[in-house]
Amino acid sequence: KDIVKKLAKQVDEDWHDGYEDQAETKGEWFEAIQEPLQAVLDIGVGKKTALLQCNEVLKIVSDSFYDLLACPCRCDTKDELDEMDSSFELQLPWGETDYTATS
């Protein structure tokens, strides 16, 4: 939520010329979701525990994504996330294969 609030403030303060800062903040959001997603995989999927809490984490990530999209940025958020050269790996609990999330 803090990252989305930061983005909303940036949009309010400088919608037209602040697009580079806005893009950087969107990248921060992408990087920030790695840890909670990994926790859901480790705890909810791997250990099959705390499923309600894991579900809440996934809802928070989902809600924050839609909040990010709702910010009236100059540049399209989905397009920017698609074009970013960012990625992170998630360790899958059922095997040696890792999943690489890319923006």
Number of C-alpha atoms within 10 A of each C-alpha: 14 9 16 21 13 14 24 19 14 19 20 14 11 14 16 12 12 15 16 12 14 24 20 14 18 25 18 13 21 19 14 13 18 15 12 15 16 17 16 22 19 19 16 18 17 13 12 12 13 13 14 10 13 21 13 13 17 16 12 15 18 13 13 18 19 12 15 22 15 12 18 14 21 16 14 12 19 13 10 16 17 11 11 15 10 13 13 16 12 18 17 15 16 11 7 8 10 13 11 11 12 14 18
